[in-house]
Amino acid sequence: MFQGFSSGQWLLIRGVVPPILLLENEFHFQLRGRLPLRFRLFLIAIVLLTSSSMLCAQESYFVTYSHQMEEPGNLEIGVKSVTGSPRNGNAFVGSALEFEYGAKAWWTSEVYLDGQSTSRESTAFTGFRFENRFRPLLTEHWINPVLYVEFENINSADKSLLEVVGHDTREDFLERSDRSEKKREAELKLIFSSNFKGWNVSENLIAEKNLAAEPWEFGYALGVSRPLALIAGAQACVFCRENFVAGAEMYGGLGDRYSFGLHDTSHYLAPVLQWRAPGGTSFKVSPGFGLNDNSHGFLFRFGVSYEIDQIASRLRGR
């Protein structure tokens, strides 16, 4: 599915490289059959439209949440994508365009717009998500709790894989994408996060319910990460160790209300590497490996994000 890494240098244009071009040109990333042109142009346009004077985001994981909140008044814009090629199924790309706003120091609000493209099938918009995170303790503690509430209005073709809950398995990706089934779901997370000597350790407990009388489904996500250097060097550079954050996360389902546990669930282990590039961009990549037969054998996640400082003031021209 993936060819090897090229030896070419990173292409920097004012510090912004559209993620889909980066992957195609530098990593020679391919699906079974090429991505539909309209899907690639959609992702490229998103990034180009957001490539103004921005600051890089700090979140180090793809699935796990830490206690980091968006700065009040700041707007983060990003794209998270995941690719996979299930055995006996068609390769796919699932993406989520995210807008995250710091409403208060203790309240961060976010909107996701989801889409997917499946080889030999279709490219489609699959719905939206609206989430809010609340941090009851603003000062740093040994363990920092965060409450997470989300409403999802998506359809059954969604393949963004922002979390894994219940009995979600690779079998769900073998049937042809069907947008006729609507899913209106509520999702709750209890987030615990700690910082210690440069390390971050985060634990997420997930509960999700389809509002159409389905049972509660449960899942988890665990993450650990650390910058490669805690102190910046005297001179600015592109590939300084302090510009990289390395870590890993593990996530999976825990069944539902009637069959809680590990039976018929899927689980993944994924190293994560983030690069905060000069010019205000932040890139993340994460190869994920399935831990049992119910899981995809391999998932590759990639993302890019930006943070616009004090968006309201900028719009007023101040």
PEZISUL-V255105 format. One record per backbone hydrogen bond with DSSP energy under -1.0 kcal/mol. NH is the residue of the N-H (numbers start at 1). CO is the residue of the C=O. E is the energy in kcal/mol with one decimal. If there is no record, write none. Layout:
# PEZISUL-V255105
NH:CO:E, NH:CO:E
This chain:
# PEZISUL-V255105
6:26:-1.6, 16:13:-1.8, 22:18:-2.4, 23:19:-2.1, 24:20:-1.9, 25:21:-3.2, 26:22:-2.1, 29:23:-2.0, 33:31:-1.3, 40:36:-1.8, 41:37:-2.6, 42:38:-1.7, 43:39:-1.9, 44:40:-2.5, 45:41:-2.6, 46:42:-1.8, 47:43:-1.9, 48:44:-2.5, 49:45:-2.2, 51:48:-1.1, 55:307:-4.0, 73:102:-3.2, 74:71:-2.3, 75:308:-2.2, 76:100:-3.4, 77:306:-2.2, 78:98:-2.0, 79:304:-2.5, 80:96:-2.3, 81:302:-2.4, 82:94:-2.4, 83:300:-2.4, 84:92:-1.6, 89:86:-2.3, 92:84:-2.4, 93:117:-2.4, 94:82:-2.8, 95:115:-3.0, 96:80:-2.6, 97:113:-2.8, 98:78:-2.8, 99:111:-2.4, 100:76:-3.0, 101:109:-3.3, 102:74:-2.2, 103:101:-1.2, 104:107:-2.3, 108:133:-2.2, 109:101:-2.6, 110:131:-2.6, 111:99:-2.2, 112:129:-2.6, 113:97:-2.4, 114:127:-2.8, 115:95:-2.3, 116:124:-2.5, 117:93:-2.6, 118:122:-2.7, 119:91:-2.8, 121:118:-2.1, 124:116:-2.8, 126:114:-1.9, 128:153:-2.0, 129:112:-1.9, 130:151:-2.6, 131:110:-2.8, 132:149:-2.6, 133:108:-2.8, 134:147:-3.1, 135:106:-2.4, 144:193:-2.8, 146:191:-2.2, 147:134:-3.1, 148:189:-2.2, 149:132:-2.7, 150:187:-2.3, 151:130:-2.6, 152:185:-3.0, 153:128:-2.9, 154:183:-2.4, 155:126:-1.6, 156:181:-2.0, 158:155:-2.0, 166:218:-2.0, 168:165:-2.1, 170:294:-2.7, 172:169:-1.4, 173:170:-1.9, 174:171:-1.5, 183:154:-3.7, 185:152:-2.0, 186:209:-2.5, 187:150:-2.7, 188:207:-3.3, 189:148:-2.0, 190:205:-2.3, 191:146:-2.7, 192:203:-2.9, 193:144:-1.2, 194:201:-2.5, 196:199:-2.5, 199:196:-2.1, 200:225:-2.7, 201:194:-2.6, 202:223:-2.8, 203:192:-3.2, 204:221:-2.9, 205:190:-2.0, 206:219:-2.6, 207:188:-2.8, 208:217:-3.0, 209:186:-2.8, 211:184:-3.0, 213:211:-1.1, 214:210:-1.3, 217:208:-3.5, 218:255:-2.9, 219:206:-1.9, 220:252:-2.2, 221:204:-1.7, 222:250:-3.1, 223:202:-2.6, 224:248:-2.4, 225:200:-2.0, 226:246:-2.3, 228:244:-2.3, 243:240:-1.7, 244:241:-1.8, 245:274:-2.1, 246:226:-2.2, 247:272:-2.2, 248:224:-2.4, 249:270:-2.4, 250:222:-2.5, 251:268:-1.7, 252:220:-1.8, 253:266:-1.8, 254:218:-3.1, 255:166:-1.4, 257:216:-2.0, 261:254:-2.0, 265:262:-1.1, 268:251:-2.7, 269:289:-2.0, 270:249:-2.7, 272:247:-2.8, 273:285:-2.4, 274:245:-2.7, 275:283:-3.0, 276:243:-2.9, 277:275:-1.0, 277:281:-1.2, 283:275:-2.7, 284:303:-2.3, 285:273:-2.1, 286:301:-2.4, 288:299:-4.2, 289:269:-2.5, 290:297:-1.1, 291:267:-2.8, 295:292:-1.4, 299:288:-2.4, 300:83:-2.2, 301:286:-2.9, 302:81:-2.1, 303:284:-2.2, 304:79:-1.6, 305:282:-1.8, 306:77:-2.4, 307:55:-3.0, 308:75:-3.9, 311:73:-1.9, 314:310:-1.8, 315:311:-2.2, 316:312:-1.5, 317:314:-1.1, 318:313:-2.6
